[in-house]
Amino acid sequence: MRYFVSAGDHSGDMHGATLVREIRKLDPGAEFYGMGGPLLAGAGVKISFDPTRYSTIGFLEAAGQYFRFRRLLRVFTRLLTENRPDVLLWIDFGGFNLALAEQARKLSIPVVCLFAPSAWAYGKKRAVRMRNCVSHLAAVMGFEADFFRSFGLKVTYTGHPLLDRVEGVLPREQWRKTRGIGDEETVVVLMPGSRRQEVEALLPVMLAAAKKLAGEDPEAGKKIRFFLPLAPTIEKWRLNALLANFPEVTVVNEDIYPLLAGADLGVITSGTATLEAALLGLPAVVVYRLSPITVFIFRRWLRNKEEKNRELLVALPNLIAGRKVIPELIQEDLTPENLKNEMAKLLWDEKARAEIKAEYTKLQGQLGPPGVMARVARIVMAEAQARPSPKAGQDTQENEHAQ
C-alpha cells in the first residue's frame, strides 16, 4: 500500500520515522512519500520537501513562511490527486496539516492524525474542522481523546510514543561514569530548541544565567558541568559562534536520553523535550520567548474568550496537568537573573526537587501503557485497507461523524 506522510518539525520527523518502521512490519511492501526531515528519509520515505529547516512557532514568526507553505499545499494537493495514497498520515504541524487533510477529504483519501493540535487547550474551531476531514485520530492522552470525541471524531487512545522511546535508557551512574563525572559534580543540560529562531533567542539567556550561577560561588561553580545536545536541525557552526565566550559548555552529538537521565537539572525550551525530561525524572526550568506581537494576539484572544485570569502555560507537563508543576519563564520574565534563581532553587532545594518528581510520577500515569507506535501502526493499516471509493468515502465519513 501507499502512504503519504506529512511531518513538519524535528519532533514529528522523529516520531514519524518510528511509525514508518512499525508500519513496515505489518506491510513489508509499503511505499512512503511526502514531507519530513532526515529521520523520515532515513526510514525510507521519499521526501519531496523538508520543512524542518524552516520550522517556526508563533503568529508573526509563521507569517514569514505563509507563502512558502501555501505554495506547498498546492503542490501536495496535485501530488495527492496524481499519485493517490491509500492513507494520509498527519503527524503534528497542525496549521499546515489541517489544510492538507481538508484537501485529502475532498479526494476521499482517509486521514489518520497523530499529535493533534492542542484545541483542548487553546480553542475549539480546529476540532470542528478536524471532524470534517480526519478519518481517525490517534490520541496520545486520555483527556485529549475525550475532548475530540465530544466533537464527533473517531478517536482511539493510544498513549504517548515517548513512553517507548525512554525505555532501556543507560542508567544514570553508568552514563556519568563514561563521562568521568564524579559524585560531587553537578550536571546541567541546556536545550535551546531545534529551531534556529529558538536557539538565537534563548541560548544567550541560558548562557548568561549559567555564568551567573557558576560565578556566585567559584568553588561550587567548578563542580557544575554544562552540556548542550546538538539538535540535528541546527548547524554546529551556528552554535559555536554563540558559544565562543563559553568554553565551560560541552556540545554533545549523541542520544539525549542518557544525558537527561544522568543530569541533575535541565534548562529546556518549550517542546517535546520538556515531556522527555519529565519521563526521565529530570527537574527542569522551561523557557520560551516569542515576538511581542504574537503574545499580544494570544493574550487578547484569551480576553475575548473571557479567560482573563487563565495563566499562559507552554510546557507540556504543565498543559497536561492543567497547572504549573514545573517552573516556566517566558517573555519579559525570562532574564538571566530570574533564570539563574530558578536554576539554583531546583539544584539546591531538595524539597522543590522532590515535589517536581512526585508530580512527574502522576504525569506518567496519564500517558498510557507501552507499545504505542505498534498500536498507531495498526490504526493506520486499518484505515488504509478500508479506503473506500470516492463516493462511498464521503458517505462513510458523514455516517461516522453523525454517530
TAPEWO-V723793 format. One record per pair of residues at least 12 apart in sequence whose ideal C-beta (glycine too) atoms are under 10 Angstrom apart, sorted by the first residue. I is the first residue (numbers start at 1). J is the second residue. Records with the same first field share a line. If there is no record, write none. Layout:
I=J ; J
This chain:
1=23 ; 26 ; 27 ; 29 ; 30 ; 31 ; 32 ; 85 ; 86 ; 87 ; 380 ; 381 ; 384 ; 385 ; 387
2=29 ; 30 ; 31 ; 32 ; 33 ; 83 ; 84 ; 85 ; 86 ; 87 ; 384
3=19 ; 20 ; 23 ; 27 ; 30 ; 31 ; 32 ; 33 ; 34 ; 45 ; 85 ; 86 ; 87 ; 88 ; 89 ; 112 ; 380 ; 381 ; 384
4=31 ; 32 ; 33 ; 34 ; 35 ; 45 ; 48 ; 76 ; 79 ; 80 ; 83 ; 84 ; 85 ; 86 ; 87 ; 88 ; 89 ; 90 ; 100 ; 104 ; 109 ; 111
5=17 ; 19 ; 20 ; 23 ; 32 ; 33 ; 34 ; 35 ; 36 ; 40 ; 43 ; 45 ; 46 ; 47 ; 85 ; 87 ; 88 ; 89 ; 90 ; 91 ; 380
6=34 ; 35 ; 36 ; 40 ; 49 ; 51 ; 76 ; 88 ; 89 ; 90 ; 91 ; 92 ; 93 ; 96 ; 97 ; 100 ; 101 ; 104 ; 111
7=19 ; 34 ; 35 ; 36 ; 37 ; 39 ; 40 ; 45 ; 47 ; 50 ; 51 ; 52 ; 89 ; 90 ; 91 ; 92 ; 93 ; 97 ; 114 ; 115
8=35 ; 36 ; 37 ; 49 ; 50 ; 51 ; 52 ; 54 ; 55 ; 56 ; 69 ; 90 ; 91 ; 92 ; 93 ; 94 ; 95 ; 96 ; 97
9=36 ; 37 ; 51 ; 52 ; 54 ; 55 ; 56 ; 57 ; 91 ; 92 ; 93 ; 194 ; 195 ; 233 ; 271 ; 272
10=37 ; 38 ; 39 ; 52 ; 55 ; 193 ; 194 ; 195 ; 231 ; 232 ; 233 ; 234 ; 271 ; 272 ; 273
11=37 ; 52 ; 55 ; 91 ; 92 ; 93 ; 115 ; 162 ; 194 ; 271 ; 272 ; 273 ; 275 ; 276
12=35 ; 36 ; 37 ; 39 ; 40 ; 51 ; 52 ; 55 ; 90 ; 91 ; 92 ; 93 ; 97 ; 114 ; 115 ; 272
13=35 ; 36 ; 37 ; 38 ; 39 ; 40 ; 41 ; 42 ; 43 ; 45 ; 47 ; 50 ; 51 ; 52 ; 55 ; 91 ; 92 ; 93 ; 194 ; 232 ; 233
14=36 ; 37 ; 39 ; 40 ; 91 ; 161 ; 162 ; 165 ; 194 ; 232 ; 272
15=39 ; 40 ; 91 ; 92 ; 114 ; 115 ; 140 ; 160 ; 161 ; 162 ; 165 ; 272 ; 372 ; 373 ; 376
16=32 ; 34 ; 35 ; 36 ; 37 ; 39 ; 40 ; 43 ; 45 ; 89 ; 91 ; 92 ; 114 ; 115
17=36 ; 37 ; 38 ; 39 ; 40 ; 41 ; 42 ; 43 ; 44 ; 45 ; 91
18=39 ; 40 ; 43 ; 161 ; 164 ; 165 ; 372 ; 373 ; 376 ; 377
19=32 ; 40 ; 43 ; 89 ; 91 ; 112 ; 114 ; 138 ; 161 ; 372 ; 373 ; 374 ; 376 ; 377 ; 380
20=32 ; 36 ; 39 ; 40 ; 42 ; 43 ; 44 ; 45 ; 89 ; 373 ; 377 ; 380
21=43 ; 44 ; 373 ; 377
22=161 ; 164 ; 371 ; 372 ; 373 ; 374 ; 375 ; 376 ; 377 ; 378 ; 380 ; 381
23=43 ; 87 ; 89 ; 373 ; 374 ; 376 ; 377 ; 378 ; 380 ; 381 ; 384
24=43 ; 44 ; 377
25=374 ; 377
26=374 ; 377 ; 378 ; 380 ; 381 ; 382 ; 384
27=86 ; 377 ; 380 ; 381 ; 384 ; 385
30=44 ; 86 ; 380 ; 381 ; 384
31=44 ; 45 ; 46 ; 83 ; 85 ; 86
32=44 ; 45 ; 46 ; 47 ; 85 ; 89
33=45 ; 46 ; 47 ; 48 ; 79 ; 83 ; 85
34=46 ; 47 ; 48 ; 49 ; 76 ; 79 ; 80 ; 85 ; 88 ; 89 ; 91 ; 100
35=47 ; 48 ; 49 ; 50 ; 51 ; 52 ; 72 ; 75 ; 76 ; 79 ; 91 ; 93 ; 96 ; 97 ; 100
36=48 ; 49 ; 50 ; 51 ; 52 ; 91 ; 93
37=50 ; 51 ; 52 ; 53 ; 55 ; 194 ; 232 ; 233
38=50 ; 52 ; 232 ; 233
39=52 ; 232
40=52 ; 91
48=72 ; 75 ; 76 ; 79
49=68 ; 69 ; 72 ; 75 ; 76
50=233
51=65 ; 68 ; 69 ; 72 ; 93 ; 96
52=93 ; 194 ; 195 ; 231 ; 232 ; 233
53=195 ; 196 ; 233
54=68 ; 69 ; 195 ; 196 ; 197 ; 233
55=93 ; 193 ; 194 ; 195 ; 196 ; 197 ; 198 ; 233
56=195 ; 196 ; 197 ; 198 ; 290
57=193 ; 195 ; 197 ; 198 ; 270 ; 271 ; 288 ; 290 ; 294 ; 314
58=197 ; 288 ; 289 ; 290 ; 291 ; 293 ; 294 ; 295 ; 297 ; 298
59=290 ; 291 ; 293 ; 294 ; 295 ; 296 ; 297 ; 298 ; 301
60=290 ; 291 ; 292 ; 293 ; 294 ; 295 ; 296 ; 297
61=195 ; 197 ; 198 ; 290 ; 291 ; 293 ; 294
62=95 ; 96 ; 294
63=291 ; 293 ; 294
64=197
65=95 ; 96
66=95
69=93 ; 95 ; 96 ; 99 ; 100
70=96 ; 99
72=96 ; 100
73=96 ; 99 ; 100 ; 102 ; 103
74=103
76=88 ; 96 ; 99 ; 100 ; 103 ; 104
77=99 ; 100 ; 102 ; 103 ; 104 ; 106 ; 107
78=103
80=100 ; 103 ; 104 ; 106 ; 107 ; 109
81=103 ; 106 ; 107 ; 109
84=104 ; 107 ; 108 ; 109 ; 387 ; 390
85=104 ; 107 ; 109 ; 110 ; 384 ; 387
86=109 ; 110 ; 380 ; 381 ; 383 ; 384 ; 385 ; 386 ; 387
87=104 ; 109 ; 110 ; 111 ; 112 ; 135 ; 136 ; 379 ; 380 ; 381 ; 382 ; 383 ; 384 ; 385 ; 386 ; 387
88=100 ; 101 ; 103 ; 104 ; 105 ; 107 ; 109 ; 110 ; 111 ; 112 ; 113 ; 133 ; 134 ; 135 ; 380 ; 383 ; 384
89=110 ; 111 ; 112 ; 113 ; 114 ; 138 ; 376 ; 379 ; 380 ; 383 ; 384
90=104 ; 111 ; 112 ; 113 ; 114 ; 115 ; 116 ; 130 ; 133 ; 134 ; 137 ; 138
91=112 ; 113 ; 114 ; 115 ; 138 ; 376
92=113 ; 114 ; 115 ; 116 ; 117 ; 272
93=115 ; 117
94=113 ; 115 ; 116 ; 117 ; 118 ; 119 ; 126 ; 130
95=117 ; 126
97=111 ; 113 ; 115 ; 116 ; 117 ; 134
98=111 ; 113 ; 116 ; 117 ; 126 ; 129 ; 130 ; 133 ; 134
99=129 ; 133
100=133
101=113 ; 129 ; 130 ; 132 ; 133 ; 134 ; 135
102=129 ; 130 ; 132 ; 133 ; 134
103=133
104=133 ; 134 ; 135
105=132 ; 133 ; 134 ; 135 ; 393 ; 394 ; 397
106=133 ; 390 ; 394
107=390 ; 393
108=387 ; 388 ; 389 ; 390 ; 391 ; 392 ; 393 ; 394 ; 395 ; 396 ; 397
109=133 ; 135 ; 383 ; 384 ; 387 ; 390 ; 393
110=134 ; 135 ; 136 ; 380 ; 382 ; 383 ; 384 ; 385 ; 386 ; 387 ; 388 ; 393 ; 396 ; 397
111=130 ; 133 ; 134 ; 135 ; 136 ; 137 ; 383 ; 397
112=134 ; 135 ; 136 ; 137 ; 138 ; 154 ; 156 ; 376 ; 379 ; 380 ; 381 ; 382 ; 383 ; 384
113=130 ; 133 ; 134 ; 135 ; 136 ; 137 ; 138 ; 139 ; 148 ; 153 ; 155
114=136 ; 137 ; 138 ; 139 ; 140 ; 158 ; 161 ; 372 ; 373 ; 376 ; 379 ; 380
115=137 ; 138 ; 139 ; 140 ; 144 ; 160 ; 161 ; 272
116=130 ; 134 ; 137 ; 138 ; 139 ; 140 ; 141 ; 144 ; 145 ; 147 ; 148 ; 153 ; 155
117=129 ; 130
118=144 ; 147 ; 316 ; 319
119=144 ; 147 ; 148 ; 151
120=139 ; 141 ; 143 ; 144 ; 145 ; 146 ; 147 ; 148 ; 150 ; 319
121=144 ; 147 ; 310 ; 313 ; 319 ; 320 ; 322
122=298 ; 301 ; 302 ; 305 ; 319
123=301 ; 305
124=147 ; 150 ; 151 ; 305
126=148 ; 151
127=147 ; 148 ; 150 ; 151 ; 152 ; 153
128=151 ; 152 ; 153
129=151
130=148 ; 151 ; 152 ; 153
131=148 ; 151 ; 152 ; 153 ; 154 ; 397 ; 400 ; 401
132=151 ; 152 ; 153 ; 397 ; 398 ; 401
133=153 ; 397
134=148 ; 153 ; 154 ; 155 ; 397 ; 401
135=153 ; 154 ; 379 ; 382 ; 383 ; 384 ; 386 ; 387 ; 388 ; 393 ; 396 ; 397 ; 400
136=153 ; 154 ; 155 ; 156 ; 376 ; 379 ; 380 ; 382 ; 383 ; 386 ; 400
137=149 ; 151 ; 153 ; 154 ; 155 ; 156 ; 157 ; 158 ; 379
138=155 ; 156 ; 157 ; 158 ; 159 ; 161 ; 372 ; 373 ; 375 ; 376 ; 377 ; 378 ; 379 ; 380
139=153 ; 155 ; 156 ; 157 ; 158 ; 159 ; 160 ; 368
140=157 ; 158 ; 159 ; 160 ; 161 ; 162 ; 163 ; 275 ; 320 ; 367 ; 368 ; 372 ; 376
141=157 ; 158 ; 159 ; 160 ; 316 ; 319 ; 320 ; 366 ; 367 ; 368
142=157 ; 159 ; 365 ; 366 ; 367 ; 368
143=157 ; 320 ; 322 ; 366
144=157 ; 160 ; 320
145=157 ; 158 ; 368
151=401
152=400 ; 401 ; 402 ; 403
153=400 ; 401
154=379 ; 383 ; 397 ; 400 ; 401 ; 403
156=375 ; 376 ; 378 ; 379 ; 382
157=368 ; 375
158=368 ; 369 ; 371 ; 372 ; 373 ; 374 ; 375 ; 376 ; 377 ; 378 ; 379
159=366 ; 367 ; 368 ; 369 ; 370 ; 371 ; 372 ; 373 ; 375 ; 376
160=275 ; 279 ; 316 ; 320 ; 364 ; 366 ; 367 ; 368 ; 372
161=272 ; 367 ; 368 ; 370 ; 372 ; 373 ; 375 ; 376
162=257 ; 272 ; 275 ; 276 ; 278 ; 279 ; 280 ; 316 ; 367 ; 372
163=279 ; 364 ; 367 ; 368 ; 369 ; 370 ; 371 ; 372 ; 373
164=369 ; 370 ; 371 ; 372 ; 373 ; 374
165=255 ; 257 ; 272 ; 276 ; 279 ; 372 ; 373
166=257 ; 260 ; 261 ; 275 ; 276 ; 277 ; 278 ; 279 ; 280 ; 281 ; 364 ; 370
167=257 ; 279 ; 370
168=257
169=255 ; 256 ; 257 ; 258 ; 259 ; 260 ; 261 ; 262 ; 279 ; 280
170=255 ; 257 ; 258 ; 259 ; 261 ; 262
171=258 ; 261 ; 262
172=187 ; 258 ; 260 ; 261 ; 262 ; 263 ; 264 ; 280 ; 281 ; 282
173=262
174=258 ; 261 ; 262
175=187 ; 254 ; 255 ; 257 ; 258 ; 259 ; 260 ; 261 ; 262 ; 263
176=225 ; 258 ; 261 ; 262 ; 263
177=262
178=258 ; 262
179=225 ; 227 ; 250 ; 252 ; 258 ; 259 ; 262
180=225
181=223 ; 225 ; 227 ; 262 ; 263
182=223 ; 225
184=223
185=222 ; 223 ; 224 ; 225 ; 264
186=213 ; 220 ; 221 ; 223 ; 224 ; 225 ; 226 ; 263 ; 264 ; 265 ; 347 ; 348
187=224 ; 225 ; 226 ; 227 ; 250 ; 259 ; 260 ; 262 ; 263 ; 264 ; 265 ; 266 ; 282
188=206 ; 209 ; 210 ; 213 ; 214 ; 224 ; 225 ; 226 ; 227 ; 228 ; 249 ; 263 ; 264 ; 265 ; 266 ; 267 ; 285 ; 343 ; 346 ; 347
189=225 ; 226 ; 227 ; 228 ; 229 ; 252 ; 256 ; 259 ; 260 ; 262 ; 263 ; 264 ; 265 ; 266 ; 267 ; 268 ; 273 ; 277 ; 282 ; 284
190=202 ; 203 ; 206 ; 207 ; 209 ; 210 ; 226 ; 227 ; 228 ; 229 ; 243 ; 246 ; 249 ; 250 ; 251 ; 265 ; 266 ; 267 ; 268 ; 269 ; 287
191=203 ; 206 ; 227 ; 228 ; 229 ; 231 ; 256 ; 259 ; 260 ; 266 ; 267 ; 268 ; 269 ; 271 ; 273 ; 274 ; 276 ; 277 ; 284 ; 286 ; 287
192=204 ; 205 ; 206 ; 207 ; 228 ; 229 ; 231 ; 234 ; 239 ; 242 ; 267 ; 268 ; 269 ; 287
193=231 ; 233 ; 234 ; 268 ; 269 ; 270 ; 271 ; 273 ; 287 ; 288
194=230 ; 231 ; 232 ; 233 ; 234 ; 269 ; 271 ; 272 ; 273
195=231 ; 233 ; 234 ; 269 ; 271
196=231 ; 233 ; 234 ; 235 ; 238
197=289 ; 290 ; 291
198=231 ; 234 ; 269 ; 270 ; 271 ; 287 ; 288 ; 289 ; 290
199=228 ; 231 ; 233 ; 234 ; 235 ; 238 ; 239 ; 242 ; 269
200=234 ; 238 ; 241 ; 242
201=269 ; 287 ; 288 ; 289 ; 290 ; 291 ; 334
202=267 ; 268 ; 269 ; 270 ; 287 ; 288 ; 289 ; 334 ; 339
203=228 ; 234 ; 238 ; 239 ; 242 ; 243 ; 246 ; 249 ; 267 ; 269
204=242 ; 246 ; 336
205=267 ; 287 ; 289 ; 329 ; 334 ; 335 ; 336 ; 338 ; 339
206=226 ; 228 ; 242 ; 246 ; 249 ; 267 ; 268 ; 269 ; 285 ; 287 ; 334 ; 336 ; 339 ; 343
207=226 ; 228 ; 242 ; 243 ; 245 ; 246 ; 248 ; 249 ; 267 ; 336
208=246 ; 335 ; 336 ; 337 ; 339 ; 340
209=267 ; 285 ; 287 ; 329 ; 334 ; 335 ; 336 ; 337 ; 338 ; 339 ; 340 ; 341 ; 342 ; 343 ; 344
210=224 ; 226 ; 228 ; 246 ; 248 ; 249 ; 267 ; 336 ; 339 ; 340 ; 343
211=226 ; 245 ; 246 ; 248 ; 249 ; 336 ; 340
212=336 ; 337 ; 339 ; 340 ; 341 ; 343 ; 344
213=226 ; 265 ; 267 ; 336 ; 339 ; 340 ; 341 ; 343 ; 344 ; 347
214=226 ; 248 ; 340
215=340
216=340 ; 344
217=344
220=344 ; 347 ; 348
221=248
222=248
224=248 ; 264 ; 265 ; 343 ; 347
225=248 ; 249 ; 250 ; 263 ; 264
226=246 ; 248 ; 249 ; 250 ; 251 ; 263 ; 267
227=249 ; 250 ; 251 ; 252 ; 254 ; 256 ; 259 ; 260 ; 262 ; 263 ; 266
228=242 ; 243 ; 246 ; 249 ; 250 ; 251 ; 252 ; 259 ; 267
229=250 ; 251 ; 252 ; 253 ; 254 ; 255 ; 256 ; 259 ; 260 ; 273
230=251 ; 252 ; 253 ; 254 ; 256
231=253 ; 256 ; 269 ; 273
232=253
236=251 ; 253
239=251
256=273 ; 276 ; 277 ; 280
257=276 ; 277 ; 279 ; 280
258=280
259=280 ; 282
260=273 ; 276 ; 277 ; 278 ; 279 ; 280 ; 281 ; 282 ; 284
261=276 ; 277 ; 279 ; 280 ; 281 ; 282
262=280 ; 282
263=277 ; 280 ; 282 ; 283 ; 284
264=282 ; 283 ; 346 ; 347 ; 353
265=277 ; 282 ; 283 ; 284 ; 285 ; 342 ; 343 ; 344 ; 345 ; 346 ; 347 ; 353
266=278 ; 280 ; 282 ; 283 ; 284 ; 285 ; 286 ; 326 ; 343 ; 346
267=284 ; 285 ; 286 ; 287 ; 329 ; 339 ; 342 ; 343 ; 346
268=282 ; 284 ; 285 ; 286 ; 287 ; 288 ; 315 ; 326
269=286 ; 287 ; 288 ; 289 ; 314 ; 315
270=286 ; 287 ; 288 ; 289 ; 290 ; 313 ; 314 ; 315 ; 316 ; 318 ; 319 ; 328 ; 330
271=286 ; 288 ; 314 ; 315 ; 316
272=316
273=286 ; 315 ; 316
274=286 ; 288 ; 314 ; 315 ; 316 ; 317 ; 318 ; 319 ; 326 ; 328
275=315 ; 316 ; 317 ; 319 ; 320 ; 363 ; 367
276=316
277=315 ; 316 ; 317 ; 326 ; 356 ; 360
278=315 ; 316 ; 317 ; 318 ; 320 ; 321 ; 325 ; 326 ; 356 ; 357 ; 359 ; 360 ; 361 ; 363 ; 364 ; 367
279=317 ; 360 ; 363 ; 364 ; 367
280=360
281=353 ; 356 ; 357 ; 360 ; 361 ; 364
282=326 ; 346 ; 356 ; 357 ; 360
283=326 ; 327 ; 343 ; 345 ; 346 ; 347 ; 349 ; 352 ; 353 ; 354 ; 355 ; 356 ; 357 ; 360
284=315 ; 317 ; 326 ; 327 ; 328 ; 342 ; 343 ; 346 ; 356 ; 360
285=315 ; 326 ; 327 ; 328 ; 329 ; 334 ; 338 ; 339 ; 340 ; 341 ; 342 ; 343 ; 345 ; 346
286=313 ; 314 ; 315 ; 316 ; 317 ; 318 ; 324 ; 326 ; 327 ; 328 ; 329 ; 330 ; 342
287=314 ; 315 ; 327 ; 328 ; 329 ; 330 ; 333 ; 334 ; 338 ; 339 ; 342
288=312 ; 314 ; 315 ; 328 ; 329 ; 330 ; 331 ; 334
289=329 ; 330 ; 331 ; 332 ; 333 ; 334
290=314 ; 330 ; 331
291=331
292=331 ; 332
294=331
295=312 ; 330 ; 331 ; 332
298=312
299=312 ; 331
311=323 ; 324 ; 328
312=328 ; 330 ; 331
313=325 ; 328 ; 330
314=328 ; 329 ; 330 ; 331
315=327 ; 328 ; 330
316=363
317=356 ; 359 ; 360 ; 362 ; 363
318=359 ; 363
320=362 ; 363 ; 366 ; 367
321=359 ; 362 ; 363 ; 366
323=359
324=359
325=355 ; 356 ; 358 ; 359 ; 360 ; 362 ; 363
326=342 ; 346 ; 355 ; 356 ; 359 ; 360 ; 363
327=339 ; 341 ; 342 ; 343 ; 345 ; 346 ; 352 ; 356
328=342
329=341 ; 342
